[in-house]
Amino acid sequence: MRADNSAHLVLSARRRREETRAKAVRALRELDTAGTPATFETGARAAEVSRSWLYTQPDIRAEIVADGDAHHIFFSWRCR
């Protein structure tokens, strides 16, 4: 009979998820610091994750959408 390694698999998946989220958050902060608008494309490229993964993360998605709205409002106001 084989050993039950499911606990190790769950732990590994959890760790991978946390590391990926940390990479995405760090990338968005770096974009913000650099003054680069955060979009799903720039965020995915900077964090080395897929755009579809970013869309599945509600808090990260909200931050990107809010940044895009703020950037749009700033440039709309500036162009008047």
Biopython code that builds the backbone (N, CA, C, O; Angstrom):
import numpy as np
from Bio.PDB.StructureBuilder import StructureBuilder

atoms = [
    (1, "MET", "N", (0.838, -1.186, 0.000)),
    (1, "MET", "CA", (0.000, 0.000, 0.000)),
    (1, "MET", "C", (0.885, 1.253, 0.000)),
    (1, "MET", "O", (1.884, 1.315, 0.716)),
    (2, "ARG", "N", (0.518, 2.221, -0.787)),
    (2, "ARG", "CA", (1.275, 3.468, -0.899)),
    (2, "ARG", "C", (0.987, 4.392, 0.277)),
    (2, "ARG", "O", (-0.089, 4.352, 0.874)),
    (3, "ALA", "N", (1.964, 5.218, 0.592)),
    (3, "ALA", "CA", (1.800, 6.215, 1.656)),
    (3, "ALA", "C", (0.876, 7.328, 1.162)),
    (3, "ALA", "O", (0.842, 7.636, -0.030)),
    (4, "ASP", "N", (0.148, 7.909, 2.065)),
    (4, "ASP", "CA", (-0.759, 9.008, 1.740)),
    (4, "ASP", "C", (0.040, 10.319, 1.748)),
    (4, "ASP", "O", (0.388, 10.837, 2.809)),
    (5, "ASN", "N", (0.320, 10.834, 0.574)),
    (5, "ASN", "CA", (1.089, 12.078, 0.444)),
    (5, "ASN", "C", (0.207, 13.295, 0.206)),
    (5, "ASN", "O", (0.712, 14.360, -0.146)),
    (6, "SER", "N", (-1.086, 13.158, 0.389)),
    (6, "SER", "CA", (-1.997, 14.257, 0.072)),
    (6, "SER", "C", (-1.716, 15.499, 0.918)),
    (6, "SER", "O", (-1.870, 16.617, 0.428)),
    (7, "ALA", "N", (-1.312, 15.329, 2.161)),
    (7, "ALA", "CA", (-1.011, 16.491, 3.003)),
    (7, "ALA", "C", (0.153, 17.282, 2.418)),
    (7, "ALA", "O", (0.148, 18.513, 2.457)),
    (8, "HIS", "N", (1.132, 16.598, 1.888)),
    (8, "HIS", "CA", (2.280, 17.276, 1.268)),
    (8, "HIS", "C", (1.863, 18.001, -0.009)),
    (8, "HIS", "O", (2.350, 19.094, -0.298)),
    (9, "LEU", "N", (0.969, 17.391, -0.762)),
    (9, "LEU", "CA", (0.487, 18.022, -1.989)),
    (9, "LEU", "C", (-0.314, 19.283, -1.676)),
    (9, "LEU", "O", (-0.173, 20.302, -2.352)),
    (10, "VAL", "N", (-1.144, 19.206, -0.658)),
    (10, "VAL", "CA", (-1.949, 20.368, -0.248)),
    (10, "VAL", "C", (-1.030, 21.487, 0.228)),
    (10, "VAL", "O", (-1.219, 22.648, -0.136)),
    (11, "LEU", "N", (-0.044, 21.142, 1.035)),
    (11, "LEU", "CA", (0.902, 22.134, 1.535)),
    (11, "LEU", "C", (1.679, 22.778, 0.387)),
    (11, "LEU", "O", (1.882, 23.993, 0.380)),
    (12, "SER", "N", (2.107, 21.985, -0.565)),
    (12, "SER", "CA", (2.842, 22.498, -1.718)),
    (12, "SER", "C", (1.971, 23.436, -2.552)),
    (12, "SER", "O", (2.436, 24.491, -2.984)),
    (13, "ALA", "N", (0.731, 23.064, -2.777)),
    (13, "ALA", "CA", (-0.191, 23.907, -3.553)),
    (13, "ALA", "C", (-0.451, 25.219, -2.829)),
    (13, "ALA", "O", (-0.492, 26.275, -3.460)),
    (14, "ARG", "N", (-0.627, 25.166, -1.526)),
    (14, "ARG", "CA", (-0.859, 26.379, -0.731)),
    (14, "ARG", "C", (0.356, 27.304, -0.805)),
    (14, "ARG", "O", (0.210, 28.513, -0.983)),
    (15, "ARG", "N", (1.537, 26.743, -0.671)),
    (15, "ARG", "CA", (2.773, 27.531, -0.727)),
    (15, "ARG", "C", (2.926, 28.178, -2.106)),
    (15, "ARG", "O", (3.279, 29.352, -2.207)),
    (16, "ARG", "N", (2.663, 27.419, -3.150)),
    (16, "ARG", "CA", (2.771, 27.937, -4.517)),
    (16, "ARG", "C", (1.777, 29.078, -4.739)),
    (16, "ARG", "O", (2.104, 30.082, -5.372)),
    (17, "ARG", "N", (0.571, 28.913, -4.216)),
    (17, "ARG", "CA", (-0.448, 29.961, -4.343)),
    (17, "ARG", "C", (-0.004, 31.234, -3.634)),
    (17, "ARG", "O", (-0.124, 32.328, -4.185)),
    (18, "GLU", "N", (0.510, 31.095, -2.414)),
    (18, "GLU", "CA", (0.963, 32.262, -1.648)),
    (18, "GLU", "C", (2.139, 32.959, -2.329)),
    (18, "GLU", "O", (2.204, 34.188, -2.355)),
    (19, "GLU", "N", (3.056, 32.187, -2.871)),
    (19, "GLU", "CA", (4.206, 32.763, -3.574)),
    (19, "GLU", "C", (3.775, 33.511, -4.832)),
    (19, "GLU", "O", (4.307, 34.576, -5.142)),
    (20, "THR", "N", (2.814, 32.949, -5.550)),
    (20, "THR", "CA", (2.321, 33.589, -6.770)),
    (20, "THR", "C", (1.612, 34.893, -6.435)),
    (20, "THR", "O", (1.818, 35.905, -7.105)),
    (21, "ARG", "N", (0.776, 34.874, -5.400)),
    (21, "ARG", "CA", (0.081, 36.100, -4.979)),
    (21, "ARG", "C", (1.084, 37.160, -4.554)),
    (21, "ARG", "O", (0.934, 38.333, -4.895)),
    (22, "ALA", "N", (2.108, 36.752, -3.809)),
    (22, "ALA", "CA", (3.125, 37.705, -3.351)),
    (22, "ALA", "C", (3.854, 38.324, -4.547)),
    (22, "ALA", "O", (4.136, 39.522, -4.547)),
    (23, "LYS", "N", (4.159, 37.514, -5.564)),
    (23, "LYS", "CA", (4.806, 38.031, -6.775)),
    (23, "LYS", "C", (3.918, 39.060, -7.458)),
    (23, "LYS", "O", (4.402, 40.098, -7.909)),
    (24, "ALA", "N", (2.627, 38.780, -7.537)),
    (24, "ALA", "CA", (1.702, 39.697, -8.209)),
    (24, "ALA", "C", (1.581, 41.013, -7.437)),
    (24, "ALA", "O", (1.611, 42.090, -8.034)),
    (25, "VAL", "N", (1.446, 40.928, -6.135)),
    (25, "VAL", "CA", (1.323, 42.135, -5.316)),
    (25, "VAL", "C", (2.612, 42.958, -5.409)),
    (25, "VAL", "O", (2.563, 44.179, -5.557)),
    (26, "ARG", "N", (3.745, 42.295, -5.323)),
    (26, "ARG", "CA", (5.041, 42.978, -5.418)),
    (26, "ARG", "C", (5.174, 43.666, -6.780)),
    (26, "ARG", "O", (5.632, 44.806, -6.858)),
    (27, "ALA", "N", (4.776, 42.983, -7.840)),
    (27, "ALA", "CA", (4.869, 43.559, -9.183)),
    (27, "ALA", "C", (3.980, 44.794, -9.316)),
    (27, "ALA", "O", (4.389, 45.789, -9.914)),
    (28, "LEU", "N", (2.779, 44.736, -8.768)),
    (28, "LEU", "CA", (1.882, 45.898, -8.841)),
    (28, "LEU", "C", (2.450, 47.079, -8.058)),
    (28, "LEU", "O", (2.339, 48.224, -8.496)),
    (29, "ARG", "N", (3.052, 46.809, -6.914)),
    (29, "ARG", "CA", (3.679, 47.885, -6.132)),
    (29, "ARG", "C", (4.845, 48.500, -6.896)),
    (29, "ARG", "O", (5.024, 49.718, -6.888)),
    (30, "GLU", "N", (5.630, 47.665, -7.550)),
    (30, "GLU", "CA", (6.767, 48.165, -8.331)),
    (30, "GLU", "C", (6.295, 49.011, -9.511)),
    (30, "GLU", "O", (6.906, 50.030, -9.830)),
    (31, "LEU", "N", (5.211, 48.590, -10.156)),
    (31, "LEU", "CA", (4.646, 49.383, -11.249)),
    (31, "LEU", "C", (4.188, 50.733, -10.727)),
    (31, "LEU", "O", (4.428, 51.763, -11.358)),
    (32, "ASP", "N", (3.529, 50.730, -9.573)),
    (32, "ASP", "CA", (3.041, 51.963, -8.965)),
    (32, "ASP", "C", (4.201, 52.887, -8.617)),
    (32, "ASP", "O", (4.148, 54.085, -8.893)),
    (33, "THR", "N", (5.238, 52.338, -8.017)),
    (33, "THR", "CA", (6.415, 53.125, -7.646)),
    (33, "THR", "C", (7.076, 53.747, -8.873)),
    (33, "THR", "O", (7.558, 54.879, -8.823)),
    (34, "ALA", "N", (7.092, 53.001, -9.966)),
    (34, "ALA", "CA", (7.707, 53.488, -11.200)),
    (34, "ALA", "C", (6.802, 54.462, -11.950)),
    (34, "ALA", "O", (7.229, 55.079, -12.926)),
    (35, "GLY", "N", (5.556, 54.602, -11.502)),
    (35, "GLY", "CA", (4.622, 55.486, -12.190)),
    (35, "GLY", "C", (4.014, 54.878, -13.436)),
    (35, "GLY", "O", (3.434, 55.583, -14.262)),
    (36, "THR", "N", (4.147, 53.557, -13.572)),
    (36, "THR", "CA", (3.596, 52.845, -14.718)),
    (36, "THR", "C", (2.168, 52.419, -14.399)),
    (36, "THR", "O", (1.931, 51.805, -13.359)),
    (37, "PRO", "N", (1.216, 52.730, -15.271)),
    (37, "PRO", "CA", (-0.162, 52.301, -15.012)),
    (37, "PRO", "C", (-0.256, 50.776, -14.915)),
    (37, "PRO", "O", (0.298, 50.055, -15.745)),
    (38, "ALA", "N", (-0.950, 50.310, -13.911)),
    (38, "ALA", "CA", (-1.144, 48.869, -13.739)),
    (38, "ALA", "C", (-2.322, 48.427, -14.597)),
    (38, "ALA", "O", (-3.455, 48.855, -14.380)),
    (39, "THR", "N", (-2.048, 47.579, -15.559)),
    (39, "THR", "CA", (-3.095, 46.957, -16.362)),
    (39, "THR", "C", (-2.941, 45.454, -16.197)),
    (39, "THR", "O", (-1.959, 44.987, -15.620)),
    (40, "PHE", "N", (-3.887, 44.711, -16.691)),
    (40, "PHE", "CA", (-3.755, 43.258, -16.603)),
    (40, "PHE", "C", (-2.540, 42.790, -17.402)),
    (40, "PHE", "O", (-1.866, 41.837, -17.010)),
    (41, "GLU", "N", (-2.265, 43.443, -18.498)),
    (41, "GLU", "CA", (-1.113, 43.074, -19.326)),
    (41, "GLU", "C", (0.204, 43.393, -18.615)),
    (41, "GLU", "O", (1.072, 42.528, -18.502)),
    (42, "THR", "N", (0.355, 44.636, -18.134)),
    (42, "THR", "CA", (1.614, 44.994, -17.474)),
    (42, "THR", "C", (1.797, 44.224, -16.171)),
    (42, "THR", "O", (2.912, 43.821, -15.837)),
    (43, "GLY", "N", (0.718, 44.020, -15.443)),
    (43, "GLY", "CA", (0.802, 43.264, -14.193)),
    (43, "GLY", "C", (1.200, 41.816, -14.428)),
    (43, "GLY", "O", (2.040, 41.273, -13.711)),
    (44, "ALA", "N", (0.599, 41.192, -15.430)),
    (44, "ALA", "CA", (0.925, 39.794, -15.736)),
    (44, "ALA", "C", (2.369, 39.668, -16.189)),
    (44, "ALA", "O", (3.072, 38.743, -15.782)),
    (45, "ARG", "N", (2.805, 40.577, -17.016)),
    (45, "ARG", "CA", (4.181, 40.525, -17.517)),
    (45, "ARG", "C", (5.177, 40.735, -16.377)),
    (45, "ARG", "O", (6.166, 40.009, -16.275)),
    (46, "ALA", "N", (4.921, 41.725, -15.521)),
    (46, "ALA", "CA", (5.842, 42.028, -14.423)),
    (46, "ALA", "C", (5.891, 40.899, -13.388)),
    (46, "ALA", "O", (6.952, 40.610, -12.835)),
    (47, "ALA", "N", (4.748, 40.263, -13.126)),
    (47, "ALA", "CA", (4.685, 39.197, -12.112)),
    (47, "ALA", "C", (4.974, 37.820, -12.692)),
    (47, "ALA", "O", (5.111, 36.844, -11.955)),
    (48, "GLU", "N", (5.065, 37.748, -14.014)),
    (48, "GLU", "CA", (5.262, 36.470, -14.699)),
    (48, "GLU", "C", (4.137, 35.476, -14.368)),
    (48, "GLU", "O", (4.375, 34.315, -14.036)),
    (49, "VAL", "N", (2.903, 35.989, -14.474)),
    (49, "VAL", "CA", (1.707, 35.158, -14.310)),
    (49, "VAL", "C", (0.806, 35.433, -15.506)),
    (49, "VAL", "O", (1.065, 36.352, -16.283)),
    (50, "SER", "N", (-0.240, 34.647, -15.654)),
    (50, "SER", "CA", (-1.141, 34.867, -16.780)),
    (50, "SER", "C", (-2.158, 35.961, -16.442)),
    (50, "SER", "O", (-2.492, 36.190, -15.280)),
    (51, "ARG", "N", (-2.630, 36.616, -17.479)),
    (51, "ARG", "CA", (-3.680, 37.616, -17.275)),
    (51, "ARG", "C", (-4.928, 36.949, -16.712)),
    (51, "ARG", "O", (-5.599, 37.516, -15.851)),
    (52, "SER", "N", (-5.243, 35.755, -17.190)),
    (52, "SER", "CA", (-6.447, 35.078, -16.701)),
    (52, "SER", "C", (-6.342, 34.795, -15.206)),
    (52, "SER", "O", (-7.349, 34.849, -14.500)),
    (53, "TRP", "N", (-5.144, 34.496, -14.714)),
    (53, "TRP", "CA", (-4.978, 34.275, -13.269)),
    (53, "TRP", "C", (-5.258, 35.566, -12.512)),
    (53, "TRP", "O", (-5.905, 35.539, -11.465)),
    (54, "LEU", "N", (-4.779, 36.697, -13.030)),
    (54, "LEU", "CA", (-5.040, 37.981, -12.366)),
    (54, "LEU", "C", (-6.535, 38.258, -12.284)),
    (54, "LEU", "O", (-7.015, 38.765, -11.271)),
    (55, "TYR", "N", (-7.269, 37.933, -13.330)),
    (55, "TYR", "CA", (-8.716, 38.154, -13.328)),
    (55, "TYR", "C", (-9.422, 37.307, -12.266)),
    (55, "TYR", "O", (-10.491, 37.690, -11.792)),
    (56, "THR", "N", (-8.852, 36.180, -11.890)),
    (56, "THR", "CA", (-9.509, 35.301, -10.910)),
    (56, "THR", "C", (-9.237, 35.708, -9.472)),
    (56, "THR", "O", (-9.801, 35.115, -8.552)),
    (57, "GLN", "N", (-8.385, 36.707, -9.255)),
    (57, "GLN", "CA", (-8.048, 37.159, -7.906)),
    (57, "GLN", "C", (-8.801, 38.455, -7.618)),
    (57, "GLN", "O", (-8.381, 39.518, -8.075)),
    (58, "PRO", "N", (-9.911, 38.391, -6.863)),
    (58, "PRO", "CA", (-10.771, 39.571, -6.701)),
    (58, "PRO", "C", (-10.055, 40.818, -6.169)),
    (58, "PRO", "O", (-10.291, 41.915, -6.675)),
    (59, "ASP", "N", (-9.199, 40.678, -5.175)),
    (59, "ASP", "CA", (-8.544, 41.854, -4.605)),
    (59, "ASP", "C", (-7.510, 42.444, -5.556)),
    (59, "ASP", "O", (-7.392, 43.664, -5.666)),
    (60, "ILE", "N", (-6.773, 41.600, -6.230)),
    (60, "ILE", "CA", (-5.783, 42.075, -7.194)),
    (60, "ILE", "C", (-6.491, 42.701, -8.395)),
    (60, "ILE", "O", (-6.076, 43.745, -8.899)),
    (61, "ARG", "N", (-7.541, 42.062, -8.835)),
    (61, "ARG", "CA", (-8.332, 42.595, -9.956)),
    (61, "ARG", "C", (-8.872, 43.980, -9.611)),
    (61, "ARG", "O", (-8.813, 44.893, -10.435)),
    (62, "ALA", "N", (-9.401, 44.141, -8.390)),
    (62, "ALA", "CA", (-9.949, 45.430, -7.968)),
    (62, "ALA", "C", (-8.869, 46.507, -7.954)),
    (62, "ALA", "O", (-9.124, 47.652, -8.329)),
    (63, "GLU", "N", (-7.672, 46.144, -7.524)),
    (63, "GLU", "CA", (-6.571, 47.108, -7.491)),
    (63, "GLU", "C", (-6.191, 47.545, -8.902)),
    (63, "GLU", "O", (-5.941, 48.727, -9.138)),
    (64, "ILE", "N", (-6.147, 46.612, -9.828)),
    (64, "ILE", "CA", (-5.799, 46.946, -11.212)),
    (64, "ILE", "C", (-6.875, 47.821, -11.833)),
    (64, "ILE", "O", (-6.568, 48.805, -12.506)),
    (65, "VAL", "N", (-8.127, 47.470, -11.612)),
    (65, "VAL", "CA", (-9.231, 48.256, -12.169)),
    (65, "VAL", "C", (-9.229, 49.660, -11.570)),
    (65, "VAL", "O", (-9.418, 50.641, -12.289)),
    (66, "ALA", "N", (-9.015, 49.761, -10.256)),
    (66, "ALA", "CA", (-8.980, 51.075, -9.603)),
    (66, "ALA", "C", (-7.828, 51.917, -10.140)),
    (66, "ALA", "O", (-7.992, 53.117, -10.362)),
    (67, "ASP", "N", (-6.668, 51.306, -10.352)),
    (67, "ASP", "CA", (-5.528, 52.035, -10.882)),
    (67, "ASP", "C", (-5.821, 52.523, -12.292)),
    (67, "ASP", "O", (-5.469, 53.646, -12.654)),
    (68, "GLY", "N", (-6.458, 51.686, -13.077)),
    (68, "GLY", "CA", (-6.813, 52.086, -14.443)),
    (68, "GLY", "C", (-7.803, 53.228, -14.447)),
    (68, "GLY", "O", (-7.700, 54.143, -15.264)),
    (69, "ASP", "N", (-8.774, 53.181, -13.530)),
    (69, "ASP", "CA", (-9.751, 54.268, -13.423)),
    (69, "ASP", "C", (-9.073, 55.566, -13.003)),
    (69, "ASP", "O", (-9.366, 56.626, -13.556)),
    (70, "ALA", "N", (-8.167, 55.489, -12.029)),
    (70, "ALA", "CA", (-7.472, 56.681, -11.558)),
    (70, "ALA", "C", (-6.605, 57.256, -12.673)),
    (70, "ALA", "O", (-6.561, 58.471, -12.865)),
    (71, "HIS", "N", (-5.916, 56.386, -13.406)),
    (71, "HIS", "CA", (-5.064, 56.824, -14.501)),
    (71, "HIS", "C", (-5.914, 57.487, -15.588)),
    (71, "HIS", "O", (-5.535, 58.523, -16.134)),
    (72, "HIS", "N", (-7.055, 56.887, -15.896)),
    (72, "HIS", "CA", (-7.945, 57.429, -16.923)),
    (72, "HIS", "C", (-8.476, 58.797, -16.491)),
    (72, "HIS", "O", (-8.505, 59.733, -17.290)),
    (73, "ILE", "N", (-8.892, 58.914, -15.238)),
    (73, "ILE", "CA", (-9.424, 60.180, -14.735)),
    (73, "ILE", "C", (-8.345, 61.254, -14.785)),
    (73, "ILE", "O", (-8.617, 62.381, -15.200)),
    (74, "PHE", "N", (-7.120, 60.921, -14.368)),
    (74, "PHE", "CA", (-6.025, 61.878, -14.369)),
    (74, "PHE", "C", (-5.764, 62.397, -15.776)),
    (74, "PHE", "O", (-5.654, 63.607, -15.977)),
    (75, "PHE", "N", (-5.666, 61.507, -16.744)),
    (75, "PHE", "CA", (-5.361, 61.943, -18.104)),
    (75, "PHE", "C", (-6.550, 62.629, -18.752)),
    (75, "PHE", "O", (-6.356, 63.505, -19.594)),
    (76, "SER", "N", (-7.773, 62.266, -18.393)),
    (76, "SER", "CA", (-8.940, 62.958, -18.916)),
    (76, "SER", "C", (-8.941, 64.407, -18.437)),
    (76, "SER", "O", (-9.219, 65.327, -19.206)),
    (77, "TRP", "N", (-8.626, 64.596, -17.154)),
    (77, "TRP", "CA", (-8.599, 65.916, -16.584)),
    (77, "TRP", "C", (-7.462, 66.728, -17.193)),
    (77, "TRP", "O", (-7.622, 67.913, -17.489)),
    (78, "ARG", "N", (-6.327, 66.089, -17.374)),
    (78, "ARG", "CA", (-5.135, 66.761, -17.872)),
    (78, "ARG", "C", (-5.293, 67.203, -19.328)),
    (78, "ARG", "O", (-4.690, 68.194, -19.742)),
    (79, "CYS", "N", (-6.081, 66.491, -20.091)),
    (79, "CYS", "CA", (-6.242, 66.796, -21.516)),
    (79, "CYS", "C", (-7.233, 67.918, -21.766)),
    (79, "CYS", "O", (-7.382, 68.351, -22.908)),
    (80, "ARG", "N", (-7.907, 68.395, -20.753)),
    (80, "ARG", "CA", (-8.901, 69.463, -20.959)),
    (80, "ARG", "C", (-8.265, 70.799, -21.154)),
    (80, "ARG", "O", (-8.965, 71.795, -21.339)),
]
sb = StructureBuilder()
sb.init_structure("model")
sb.init_model(0)
sb.init_chain("A")
sb.init_seg("    ")
for serial, (resi, resn, name, xyz) in enumerate(atoms, 1):
    if name == "N":
        sb.init_residue(resn, " ", resi, " ")
    sb.init_atom(name, np.array(xyz, "f"), 0.0, 1.0, " ", f" {name:<3s}", serial, name[0])
structure = sb.get_structure()
